[in-house]
Amino acid sequence: MQGTELFRAFLFKYYIKIKFYDIIYIMKESYFENLIKDFDNYVFTQTQQQIFEYAQSCREKFIPCIREKTAKLLCHIISKTLPKNILEIGTATGCSGALMLLSCLSSNLTTLDVSEEMCKMAQQTFDKYGLTNRAQILCDDALNYFQNANSTFDFIFLDGPKGQYIKYLPYLKTVINGGGIIFCDDVLYFGMVLDDSKVIHKKITIVRNLREFLNLTQSDTEFETKLLDIEDGVLLIKKQ
Ligand SMILES: C[S@@+](CC[C@H](N)C(=O)[O-])C[C@H]1O[C@@H](n2cnc3c(N)ncnc32)[C@H](O)[C@@H]1O
């Protein structure tokens, strides 16, 4: 082959390769782009609104509960993807769990919290809204649960201790079903994860662990990811 032909063949090969990766990239982007489109317009039902107001009142008493935009995103995704089995790490008062169950009436929830007090409060929430039969509360440490887990899930809401997400990662990979979504809350941790100047010294380990979690999930070829800078930061992960 002549030099110019070789050069043309080389360009063609890499042009095709670049286009191929562009297409894959656009496909990956568009999955989440399409899924979360207009999530802000999600309208809570009357019951969901009551639960959300309860979550707000808990937050005022310093009980950590889901915020508005994150709640709408969560309910929107559940209502679009209709997961059969949901796992929640970090039950607190049961607000996010109840909101999820009311976004898809065919879903079942396994939710766990290390705090007995939280588990009791969550039970009251599920009882109050007639969700008891669809919600299983486990009072357990999340890592202990993962080490012994023998169930798999279509959707995981990861909202437990932020510094531990990295330890859960190998287990998340096996517990989530193919095509399932992991919704990770608070991954930007009060802005500290993206901005060194905001880091509080005593939180440095949590920040480092979250950065590692973001790096590993976003570079994992088994995952498609989308990082959203809403409220305390949400990372969406889809297992291929
Ligand atoms: C941010 S709150 C969950 C909020 C809840 N998902 C909501 O939106 O209403 C985090 C919860 O994780 C629980 N938690 C902390 N460490 C844990 C652990 N090692 N295993 C399980 N749960 C844990 C806390 O007790 C707390 O209730």
The ligand as a Tripos MOL2 file, in Angstrom:
@<TRIPOS>MOLECULE
LIG
   27    29     1     0     0
SMALL
NO_CHARGES

@<TRIPOS>ATOM
      1 C1        -29.7120    9.7670   56.1220 C.3       1 LIG1
      2 S1        -30.4810    8.7030   57.2350 S.3       1 LIG1
      3 C2        -31.6510    7.8530   56.2450 C.3       1 LIG1
      4 C3        -32.7810    8.7160   55.8160 C.3       1 LIG1
      5 C4        -33.9250    7.9990   55.1650 C.3       1 LIG1
      6 N1        -33.4790    7.1780   54.0560 N.3       1 LIG1
      7 C5        -34.9260    9.0120   54.6670 C.2       1 LIG1
      8 O1        -34.6570    9.6150   53.6110 O.co2     1 LIG1
      9 O2        -35.9540    9.2210   55.3150 O.co2     1 LIG1
     10 C6        -29.2480    7.4950   57.5200 C.3       1 LIG1
     11 C7        -29.6800    6.3560   58.4190 C.3       1 LIG1
     12 O3        -28.6530    5.3640   58.3530 O.3       1 LIG1
     13 C8        -28.5940    4.7120   59.5960 C.3       1 LIG1
     14 N2        -27.2660    4.0750   59.7400 N.ar      1 LIG1
     15 C9        -26.0960    4.6340   60.1550 C.ar      1 LIG1
     16 N3        -25.1150    3.7280   60.1670 N.ar      1 LIG1
     17 C10       -25.6510    2.5560   59.7270 C.ar      1 LIG1
     18 C11       -25.1300    1.2550   59.5180 C.ar      1 LIG1
     19 N4        -23.8340    0.9760   59.7520 N.pl3     1 LIG1
     20 N5        -25.9710    0.2970   59.0610 N.ar      1 LIG1
     21 C12       -27.2740    0.5710   58.8360 C.ar      1 LIG1
     22 N6        -27.8190    1.7980   59.0130 N.ar      1 LIG1
     23 C13       -27.0220    2.7740   59.4570 C.ar      1 LIG1
     24 C14       -28.8440    5.8200   60.6180 C.3       1 LIG1
     25 O4        -29.3310    5.2710   61.8410 O.3       1 LIG1
     26 C15       -29.8430    6.7150   59.8780 C.3       1 LIG1
     27 O5        -31.1500    6.4510   60.3110 O.3       1 LIG1
@<TRIPOS>BOND
     1     1     2 1
     2     2     3 1
     3     2    10 1
     4     3     4 1
     5     4     5 1
     6     5     6 1
     7     5     7 1
     8     7     8 2
     9     7     9 1
    10    10    11 1
    11    11    12 1
    12    11    26 1
    13    12    13 1
    14    13    14 1
    15    13    24 1
    16    14    15 ar
    17    14    23 ar
    18    15    16 ar
    19    16    17 ar
    20    17    18 ar
    21    17    23 ar
    22    18    19 1
    23    18    20 ar
    24    20    21 ar
    25    21    22 ar
    26    22    23 ar
    27    24    25 1
    28    24    26 1
    29    26    27 1
@<TRIPOS>SUBSTRUCTURE
     1 LIG1         1 GROUP 0 **** ****
